[in-house]
Amino acid sequence: MPDSELYELTERYRPEFPIFRLATYLNSCSLGALSGRSRAALMEFADLWDRRGASAWYERWLGACDELRGAFARLVGADASETALAPSISAALSSIVSAIDFGVRPKVVTTDLDFPTVIYQFLARRDLGVEVMVLRSPDGVSVPLESFAEALDERTALVATSHVYFTTGAIQDVAGLARLAHEQGALCLIDAYQSTGQLPVDARELGVDFLLSGALKWLLGGAGLAYVYVRGRLIEGLKPTAVSWFGVENQFGFDPNAFELRGDARRFELGTPAVPTVYTALAGLELVEEIGVERIRRRVSSLTEHLLERAVAAGFAVRGAADPEERSGIVMIEHREPAAAVQRLMDAGVIVDHRPGAVRISPHFYNTTEDSEKAIRILVG
Ligand SMILES: Cc1ncc(COP(=O)(O)O)c(C=O)c1O
């Protein structure tokens, strides 16, 4: 697809995001921008709450939860029965990890580039015998597949890592990782929070056992909901001990003595979901589906490469994968005082973020090359 067509995509969809009337927004890996559609959906939720009160649960809200599970399933090439909603990635992890038997296989392999909440799940269980192996990235950008191959063995229960590293934007070879894990009889859990919505993700094709994401970032749905995929064949054998009434058969039987986990991935659900976010998240997924993730990937790649080029030309060092195929829409520009630089950008109407030692800029399909150029201009000072 030529660049002009990708630019037309931006031109068409950018007006749906009012923030661009006020600011240059380049921070989608923290929080996707609010669209007019999500705002309207939020108002629809409020109207129903106002007019129908609790009857909205049965008339609309439970159905909207189903729609959302279905929309996430389509996004990641799964069946709706393999998906569940959770309050956050952390909550989803706690339910999943509670179903894993670490008795014979006490080891978990993860990396020092993963989001801490993933690693904490296992560190918190060290007293229960869980052994955590945190692989060190040799270059601070990614972890070679060979390091995982060396670490995985017959004592490993799980490899838990990211599709896209939040610290560097580097894309991991998840299919290769799942293959390595399975060769050793281990399970593969992928934190795909930073990939779904900006990269095509097919959970079955990747061969992973668990895949987690959420509404907040590239999926443009706001705060309060995470998405869970569990490989269908595994579900029956996984019995979480972190449970809720949303995860049992006959939820509305209200029988305290009848504890029977649901037969689908919803056995991992942890209570009442954030319904306002169900509405905003549905609108976000609708946008992503309408545009198509393949097209989003091409647009974000083109913006990323342009941004990197401009940053380097302005004399900055950038932290990221050497191979463009392994780069995503998270650009780390090294900086001695990133917090002050981000504040300076903010004062000039450019919203970005920082992580230790770097300014983090993350363009989505609604951004333009002019947005990036403005950010670099201000960064140069
Ligand atoms: C890759 C990744 N995983 C997990 C999280 C945290 O997820 P939650 O707050 O839903 O537990 C974040 C948050 O920014 C993230 O970037």
Ligand as a Chemical Component Dictionary entry (heavy atoms), coordinates in Angstrom:
data_LIG
# 
_chem_comp.id                   LIG 
_chem_comp.type                 NON-POLYMER 
_chem_comp.pdbx_formal_charge   0 
_chem_comp.three_letter_code    LIG 
# 
loop_
_chem_comp_atom.comp_id 
_chem_comp_atom.atom_id 
_chem_comp_atom.alt_atom_id 
_chem_comp_atom.type_symbol 
_chem_comp_atom.charge 
_chem_comp_atom.model_Cartn_x 
_chem_comp_atom.model_Cartn_y 
_chem_comp_atom.model_Cartn_z 
_chem_comp_atom.pdbx_ordinal 
LIG C1 C1 C 0 3.136  -4.606 28.801 1  
LIG C2 C2 C 0 2.292  -4.274 29.991 2  
LIG N1 N1 N 0 1.829  -5.258 30.771 3  
LIG C3 C3 C 0 1.073  -4.993 31.862 4  
LIG C4 C4 C 0 0.765  -3.711 32.215 5  
LIG C5 C5 C 0 -0.052 -3.445 33.465 6  
LIG O1 O1 O 0 -1.308 -3.969 33.352 7  
LIG P1 P1 P 0 -2.431 -3.816 34.498 8  
LIG O2 O2 O 0 -2.297 -2.469 35.107 9  
LIG O3 O3 O 0 -3.709 -3.987 33.710 10 
LIG O4 O4 O 0 -2.234 -4.896 35.475 11 
LIG C6 C6 C 0 1.223  -2.650 31.429 12 
LIG C7 C7 C 0 0.847  -1.274 31.790 13 
LIG O5 O5 O 0 1.236  -0.287 31.324 14 
LIG C8 C8 C 0 2.021  -2.942 30.295 15 
LIG O6 O6 O 0 2.516  -1.974 29.524 16 
# 
loop_
_chem_comp_bond.comp_id 
_chem_comp_bond.atom_id_1 
_chem_comp_bond.atom_id_2 
_chem_comp_bond.value_order 
_chem_comp_bond.pdbx_ordinal 
LIG C1 C2 SING 1  
LIG C2 N1 SING 2  
LIG C2 C8 DOUB 3  
LIG N1 C3 DOUB 4  
LIG C3 C4 SING 5  
LIG C4 C5 SING 6  
LIG C4 C6 DOUB 7  
LIG C5 O1 SING 8  
LIG O1 P1 SING 9  
LIG P1 O2 DOUB 10 
LIG P1 O3 SING 11 
LIG P1 O4 SING 12 
LIG C6 C7 SING 13 
LIG C6 C8 SING 14 
LIG C7 O5 DOUB 15 
LIG C8 O6 SING 16 
# 
